Amino acid sequence: MEAGSTKQLVRDGLFSLKTEVKMENRKMWFSVTLLCTLGMQQVLAAENVKGDRPNIVFILADDLGWTDLGVMGSDYYETPNIDRLAAEGLLFDNAYAAAANSAPSRACMMTGMYTPRHGVYTVSPPDRGDRRLRKLIPIANTDDVRADFVTMAEALRQQGYRCGHIGKWHLGMGDGNVNWNETVKPGAKEIGFDYSCLIAATNDRVPTVYVENGDVVGLDPSDPIEVSYEKNFEGEPTAISNPEMLKMQWAHGHNNSIVNGIPRIGYMKGGQKARWKDEDMVDYFVDKVKNFVTEHKDVPFFLYYGLHEPHVPRAPHQRFVGKTTMGPRGDAIVEADWCVGELLAHLKKEGLLEKTLIIFSSDNGPVLNDGYKDGAPELAGDHLPAGGLRGGKYSLFDGGTHIPLFVYWKGKIQPVVSDALVCQVDILASLGSMIHADLPEGLDSRNYLDAFFGKEQTARKDVVLEAQGRMAYRSGDWIMMPPYKGSERNLTGNELGNLGEYGLFNVKADRTQYQNMAAQQPELLDSLKQNFFAEVDGYYRSEVEEEPLK
């Protein structure tokens, strides 16, 4: 099946409307797709797959929406390389991140645990202050994935895989206030990665440096790095004191230290030679990815490739500027697609494409205005990054966690569109089953290898979803949202899901979640409440103090 035909099927069916979903067309689209793939699923037998030890590449985009890709319905730009993964592999219709913002979502995926169990709720680097004083959630929270957790990298390394992480990290570095002039521990190595080259925090936060195997790249010892999230260093320019230095304007927060003409969150001094240029980040990480693949082509490897696109600040390389009509956000998505194309081409060059399982997804739902005036809301036009789903990044509504998810393995996985309910938290157990990894008991991760490889069209019956300490519960076609007090929207404009009363939505019949059926379905509501409270084990609180956006 060609990418264009898959794209057309998607457009003609599930994603044909921008503001509402035609459920009859959805059924027709899914039926047609199944007919197109009739008999293909039998090619992949689970017992044969489990005997293989492919290389594994997990590509995770940052803040990419459910319908931000060409294959998922975007008419504003083309993403042929990512579309290829979807068209020639398995495309999930009901895939979820376990959380609606970066750090907890990535921690859920890496540990196979829901957010309350691993405790990573905050989006901040450790330098931001004493984590014990934060009240983001009703339990103690942390910045870091604990070293005693069995992570995806550790499980794979125990089975002989060489594990590398390149790009956006956001799983914690250091313990408390970090000295960036020394090797930073704990980090990626302490949770199972043999090699890492990563963004220290997020690309809109200081320090704006690359960290390779725990050490800042290109640091001049005579110009040490100092970082503070409390106050500026004397004489250092900020967006407030020196607006004339800005090449990108801030919308909310993001008005502290200026690096590369872009204002950031937090204050930084020193490390001039180590500071990155945002526009060059794409090439820097692509080169690192290619080097890792080449260096490990003779052994099984796991590569976790964290794309920084389309997270703010959106500063794509000049060769991508103007490639879309949607400004920096659209151009950044096209840039991300180029990255995937470079990876696929390099795998083919090294003779590894047929030996590599590739998973592509996003860490959470989309956001347009996340702190910079880059024209994203104004230039979006009729394009809805969340596909008409309510909410987006930070939101408890479906737009916060409903994400694209494709699984590709050339010659092993045939084109399939699956309606199975899956969550990124399940990747750990599913891959663990494939390679016979020994995983601890008590994980929220479940083995749905047959669903991930297209042999089964069913998986989860239910899943717990989280957004900045607030939780929702999807069971079958229904989503139950308990009452939360707080603002309707945050500074991004995205709805947060603080309804003040129980919400009950049939997301198959009402994709946009505007028909609250709680009053009409009291028995169902009671049943879902019981299941939800049993799953979250006392972590629910109706009042949750949100971490304010900067």
C-alpha positions in Angstrom: 0.0 0.0 0.0 1.4 3.4 -1.0 1.6 6.3 1.5 -0.7 8.3 -0.7 -3.5 5.7 -0.7 -3.3 5.4 3.1 -3.5 9.1 3.4 -6.5 9.2 1.2 -8.2 6.5 3.3 -7.6 8.5 6.4 -8.9 11.7 4.9 -12.0 10.0 3.5 -12.8 8.4 6.9 -11.9 9.1 10.4 -10.3 12.5 10.0 -12.6 13.9 7.2 -14.1 16.5 9.5 -12.2 19.2 11.3 -14.6 19.9 14.2 -16.5 16.6 14.5 -16.1 13.0 13.6 -18.4 11.1 11.2 -18.6 7.8 12.9 -20.2 6.0 10.0 -17.4 7.0 7.8 -15.0 6.0 10.5 -16.5 2.5 10.4 -16.3 2.4 6.7 -12.7 3.6 6.6 -11.6 0.9 9.1 -13.5 -1.8 7.2 -11.9 -0.8 3.9 -8.5 -0.7 5.5 -9.0 -4.2 6.9 -10.1 -5.5 3.5 -7.0 -4.0 1.9 -4.9 -5.9 4.4 -6.9 -9.2 4.5 -4.6 -12.1 4.9 -1.5 -10.0 5.6 -1.7 -10.3 9.4 -1.0 -14.0 9.1 2.4 -13.3 7.7 3.5 -12.3 11.2 3.2 -15.1 13.7 3.9 -14.1 17.2 6.0 -17.2 17.9 8.3 -16.3 15.0 8.6 -12.7 16.0 9.6 -13.7 19.5 12.5 -15.7 18.1 14.0 -12.6 16.4 16.3 -10.0 18.0 15.9 -6.9 15.8 17.6 -3.6 16.4 15.0 -1.3 18.0 14.6 2.4 17.3 12.1 4.4 19.2 11.5 7.9 17.7 9.7 10.3 19.9 8.5 13.6 18.6 7.9 16.5 21.1 4.4 18.0 21.2 3.3 16.5 17.9 -0.4 16.3 17.5 -2.6 13.4 16.5 -3.3 14.8 13.0 -0.1 16.9 12.5 1.2 14.4 9.9 0.3 14.0 6.3 -0.8 10.4 6.7 -3.1 11.5 9.5 -4.8 14.2 7.5 -2.7 17.3 7.3 -3.3 19.2 4.1 -0.8 22.0 4.8 2.5 20.2 4.4 4.0 16.8 3.5 5.7 14.4 5.8 6.6 11.5 3.4 9.2 9.8 5.6 7.0 9.5 8.7 4.1 8.7 6.4 6.1 5.8 5.1 6.4 4.2 8.5 2.6 4.4 8.9 1.7 3.3 5.4 4.1 0.3 5.4 3.6 -0.6 9.0 1.0 -0.6 11.7 -1.0 2.6 12.4 -2.9 2.8 15.7 -6.1 4.7 15.9 -6.5 4.5 19.7 -3.0 5.0 21.0 -2.2 7.0 24.1 0.7 8.6 26.0 0.2 8.0 29.7 0.6 11.7 30.5 -0.1 15.0 28.8 3.4 16.6 29.2 6.9 15.6 28.4 8.6 14.4 31.6 5.9 12.2 33.1 5.0 10.8 29.6 8.6 9.8 28.9 9.0 8.3 32.4 5.8 6.2 31.9 7.1 4.9 28.7 10.6 4.1 30.0 9.5 2.5 33.3 6.3 0.8 32.3 4.5 2.5 35.2 1.7 5.1 35.5 2.7 8.5 36.8 1.7 8.0 40.4 4.0 5.0 40.7 7.2 6.5 39.2 6.5 10.0 40.7 7.9 12.1 37.8 5.3 14.9 37.5 7.4 18.0 37.2 8.6 19.5 34.0 11.5 21.3 35.5 15.2 20.6 35.7 16.5 19.9 39.2 18.1 23.3 39.4 14.7 24.9 39.7 14.5 24.4 43.4 14.0 21.9 46.2 11.7 19.3 44.9 10.4 18.7 48.4 8.8 22.1 48.4 6.8 21.6 45.3 3.2 20.8 45.6 2.3 19.9 42.0 0.6 16.7 43.2 -0.6 15.2 46.4 2.4 12.9 46.8 6.1 13.5 46.8 7.3 14.1 43.3 10.7 14.0 41.6 12.5 15.1 38.5 14.4 11.8 38.0 13.6 8.3 37.0 14.9 6.3 40.0 18.0 4.2 39.4 16.4 1.2 41.1 13.6 1.1 38.5 14.0 -1.4 35.6 13.8 0.7 32.6 13.4 -0.2 28.9 17.1 0.4 28.4 18.1 -1.8 31.3 15.8 -4.6 30.2 17.2 -4.5 26.7 20.8 -4.2 27.9 20.4 -7.3 30.1 19.6 -9.2 26.9 22.7 -8.1 25.1 21.5 -4.8 23.5 23.7 -1.7 23.3 21.5 1.2 24.3 21.8 4.8 23.2 19.8 8.0 23.7 20.2 10.9 21.4 18.2 14.2 21.5 15.5 15.4 23.8 15.8 13.6 27.2 13.7 15.1 30.0 14.1 12.2 32.4 16.2 14.0 35.0 19.9 14.8 35.4 21.8 15.2 38.6 20.4 15.3 42.1 19.5 18.7 43.4 21.5 21.7 42.2 23.7 20.5 39.4 27.3 21.4 38.8 27.4 21.5 35.0 31.2 21.8 35.1 31.6 18.2 36.2 30.2 14.9 35.0 26.5 15.1 35.8 25.1 12.1 37.7 22.7 10.5 37.8 21.7 10.6 34.1 21.1 8.3 31.2 23.9 5.9 32.1 22.4 5.3 35.6 19.1 4.0 34.1 20.6 1.7 31.5 22.0 3.7 28.5 25.5 2.9 27.3 25.7 6.1 25.3 23.9 9.4 25.5 24.0 12.8 23.8 21.2 14.9 24.9 19.6 18.3 25.6 20.2 19.1 29.2 16.7 20.1 30.0 14.3 21.3 27.3 15.4 23.6 24.4 13.6 26.5 25.9 15.4 26.2 29.3 18.9 26.8 30.4 21.6 25.5 30.3 21.5 25.6 26.5 24.3 23.0 26.1 24.6 19.5 24.8 25.5 16.8 27.4 27.4 13.7 26.1 27.8 10.8 28.5 27.2 13.2 31.4 29.7 15.9 30.3 28.9 19.3 28.7 30.2 19.3 25.1 32.8 21.9 24.3 33.0 23.4 27.8 35.9 25.7 28.4 37.1 25.2 32.0 38.1 28.8 32.2 34.5 29.8 31.5 32.4 27.7 33.9 28.6 27.5 33.7 26.4 28.9 36.3 22.7 28.3 36.4 19.9 29.7 38.5 16.1 29.5 38.3 15.7 32.0 41.1 17.6 35.2 40.0 19.8 36.6 37.3 23.5 36.9 37.4 24.8 40.5 37.5 25.2 42.0 34.1 23.7 39.1 32.1 21.2 40.2 29.5 17.5 39.1 29.7 14.5 39.6 27.5 13.3 42.2 29.9 16.5 44.2 30.2 17.8 43.8 26.6 14.8 43.3 24.2 16.9 44.7 21.3 18.9 41.4 21.4 15.9 39.2 20.6 15.3 37.6 17.3 12.3 35.7 18.7 9.7 37.4 21.0 8.3 35.8 24.1 4.5 35.5 24.8 4.5 34.3 28.4 7.4 33.4 30.6 10.5 32.7 28.5 11.8 36.1 29.4 15.0 35.3 31.2 18.5 34.7 29.8 19.0 35.2 26.1 20.9 32.6 24.1 21.2 32.8 20.3 18.8 35.7 20.3 16.1 33.6 21.9 14.9 34.2 25.5 14.7 31.2 27.8 13.4 30.0 31.1 16.0 30.4 33.8 19.3 32.3 34.1 22.7 31.2 32.8 26.2 32.6 32.9 29.3 31.3 31.3 29.8 28.3 29.0 29.9 30.6 25.9 31.8 28.1 23.7 29.5 25.2 24.7 26.2 27.0 23.9 24.2 25.6 21.0 22.8 27.4 18.0 19.2 26.2 17.8 19.1 26.2 14.0 22.0 23.7 13.9 20.5 21.3 16.4 18.9 19.1 13.8 22.1 18.4 12.0 24.1 17.8 15.2 21.7 15.1 16.4 21.2 13.5 13.0 25.0 13.1 12.8 25.1 11.5 16.3 22.3 9.1 15.3 24.1 8.0 12.1 27.4 7.5 14.1 25.6 5.4 16.7 24.0 3.2 14.1 27.3 2.6 12.3 29.3 1.9 15.4 26.8 -0.7 16.6 25.7 -2.3 13.3 27.3 -5.6 14.2 25.5 -6.0 17.6 21.8 -5.6 18.5 21.1 -2.0 19.5 18.3 0.1 21.0 18.3 3.7 20.0 15.9 6.1 21.7 15.9 9.2 19.4 14.2 12.1 21.0 13.2 14.7 18.3 13.1 18.2 19.7 10.5 19.2 17.1 8.0 20.9 17.2 8.6 21.9 20.8 9.4 25.6 21.4 11.4 27.6 20.6 10.8 26.5 17.0 14.0 27.5 15.2 14.4 25.2 12.2 17.5 25.2 10.0 17.4 27.7 7.2 16.9 25.1 4.5 13.5 24.3 6.1 12.4 27.9 6.7 9.4 28.7 4.5 8.7 25.2 3.5 5.2 25.5 4.8 2.6 28.2 5.1 2.3 27.6 8.9 5.5 29.4 10.0 8.1 27.9 12.3 5.9 25.2 13.7 5.0 23.8 10.3 8.6 24.1 9.1 9.8 22.3 12.3 7.5 19.4 11.5 8.9 19.1 8.0 12.4 19.3 9.6 11.5 16.4 11.9 10.3 14.4 8.9 13.7 15.0 7.2 15.4 13.6 10.3 13.3 10.4 10.0 14.2 10.1 6.3 17.9 10.5 7.1 17.7 7.7 9.7 15.8 5.4 7.3 18.3 6.0 4.5 21.3 5.4 6.8 19.8 2.1 8.1 19.4 1.0 4.5 22.9 2.1 3.7 24.2 -0.1 6.5 22.1 -3.0 5.5 20.0 -2.8 8.7 16.6 -1.7 7.5 15.2 -5.2 7.4 16.8 -5.9 10.8 15.3 -2.9 12.6 12.0 -2.5 14.4 11.0 1.2 14.4 8.4 2.8 16.6 7.3 6.4 16.0 5.2 8.4 18.4 4.8 11.7 20.2 5.2 12.4 23.9 1.9 14.2 24.3 -0.7 16.3 22.5 -0.1 19.5 20.6 0.2 23.1 21.7 0.5 26.2 19.5 1.3 29.0 21.9 3.7 27.6 24.4 5.6 30.8 25.3 6.8 32.4 22.1 5.2 34.7 19.5 6.0 32.6 16.4 2.7 32.9 14.6 1.6 29.3 15.2 -2.0 30.1 16.4 -2.5 32.7 13.6 -1.0 30.6 10.8 -2.7 27.3 11.7 -5.8 28.3 9.7 -8.2 25.3 9.4 -5.5 22.9 10.6 -6.3 21.3 13.9 -3.2 19.6 15.3 -5.3 17.4 17.7 -7.8 16.5 14.9 -10.8 18.1 16.6 -10.1 16.4 19.9 -10.8 18.6 22.9 -7.8 20.0 24.7 -4.1 19.5 23.9 -0.8 19.4 25.8 -1.3 19.8 29.6 -5.0 18.7 29.2 -6.9 15.9 30.7 -9.2 15.9 27.7 -8.4 13.4 25.0 -6.3 15.9 23.0 -3.7 15.8 25.8 -2.8 12.2 25.5 -4.2 10.8 22.2 -1.1 10.5 20.0 0.1 9.1 16.7 1.8 5.7 17.1 3.2 3.7 14.2 5.2 0.4 14.3 7.4 -0.5 11.3 9.5 -3.5 10.6 10.3 -4.0 6.9 9.3 -7.5 5.7 7.9 -8.4 9.1 5.0 -6.1 9.8 2.4 -5.7 7.0 0.2 -2.6 6.5 -2.5 -2.6 9.1 -4.7 0.1 10.7 -5.6 -1.0 14.2 -8.4 0.1 16.5 -6.8 -1.6 19.5 -6.5 0.5 22.6 -2.8 0.7 23.5 -0.6 3.0 25.6 3.1 3.8 25.4 3.4 2.3 28.9 2.9 -1.1 27.2 5.9 -0.9 25.0 8.2 -2.1 27.8 6.3 -5.3 28.5 5.7 -6.0 24.8 9.3 -5.6 23.7 10.3 -7.5 26.9 8.2 -10.4 25.7 9.8 -10.4 22.3 13.4 -10.6 23.6 12.5 -12.7 26.8 13.5 -10.0 29.2 13.0 -10.5 32.9 10.8 -7.7 34.1 9.7 -7.0 37.7 6.2 -7.6 38.9 3.8 -4.8 39.7 4.2 -2.8 36.5 1.3 -1.1 34.7 2.9 -2.2 31.4 1.1 -5.1 29.7 2.3 -7.4 27.0 0.4 -6.7 23.8 3.0 -7.8 21.3 0.4 -9.3 19.1 -1.4 -6.0 18.9 1.8 -4.0 18.3 2.6 -6.3 15.4 -0.9 -6.5 13.9 -1.8 -10.0 14.7 -4.6 -9.0 17.1 -7.0 -6.1 16.9 -7.7 -5.8 20.6 -5.4 -4.9 23.5 -6.2 -2.9 26.6 -9.6 -2.8 28.2 -8.8 0.4 30.1 -6.0 2.9 30.8 -5.3 5.6 33.4 -4.3 9.0 31.9 -2.6 11.8 33.7 -2.2 15.6 33.2 -0.1 17.6 35.7 -1.4 15.6 38.7 -4.9 15.2 37.4 -6.1 11.8 36.2 -8.7 10.3 33.9 -9.8 6.8 33.1 -10.6 5.3 29.7 -12.5 2.0 29.6 -13.6 0.7 26.2 -15.1 3.6 24.3 -15.7 5.7 27.5 -13.6 8.2 29.3 -14.4 9.2 32.9 -13.0 12.4 34.2 -13.4 13.0 38.0 -14.0 16.5 39.3 -11.0 18.9 39.6 -10.9 22.4 40.8 -8.9 25.0 39.0 -8.6 27.1 35.9 -10.4 26.3 32.7 -7.4 27.0 30.6 -3.7 27.8 31.1 -1.6 30.4 29.4 -1.3 28.3 26.2 -5.1 28.5 25.7 -5.5 24.8 26.0 -8.4 23.5 28.1 -7.1 21.7 31.1 -10.1 19.4 32.0 -11.1 20.9 35.3 -14.8 20.3 35.0 -15.7 20.7 38.7 -18.0 17.6 38.3 -17.8 14.1 36.9 -17.5 13.9 33.2 -18.4 10.8 31.2 -17.8 10.8 27.4 -18.3 8.2 24.7 -15.3 9.0 22.6 -16.4 6.7 19.8 -19.7 8.5 19.3 -18.5 11.9 20.5 -14.8 12.3 19.6 -14.9 16.0 20.6 -16.0 15.2 24.2 -18.7 17.9 24.4 -21.6 15.5 25.4 -21.3 14.8 29.1 -23.3 11.6 29.7 -22.7 11.4 33.4 -26.4 12.2 34.3 -27.7 9.8 31.6 -25.5 6.9 32.5 -25.4 6.8 36.4 -24.7 3.0 36.6 -21.9 3.1 34.1 -20.4 6.1 35.9 -20.5 4.3 39.2 -18.8 1.3 37.7 -16.0 3.3 36.1 -15.5 5.3 39.3 -15.0 2.1 41.2 -12.5 0.8 38.7 -10.7 4.1 38.5 -10.3 4.5 42.3 -9.0 0.9 42.5 -6.4 1.7 39.8 -5.1 5.0 41.2 -4.9 3.5 44.7 -5.8 6.6 46.7 -3.8 9.2 44.7 -6.8 11.1 43.5 -7.4 14.6 45.0 -10.0 17.0 43.7 -7.7 20.0 44.4 -4.3 19.9 42.7 -1.9 22.7 42.8 -0.6 23.1 39.2 2.9 24.1 38.5 2.6 27.6 36.8 3.8 27.9 33.3 6.7 30.2 32.9 
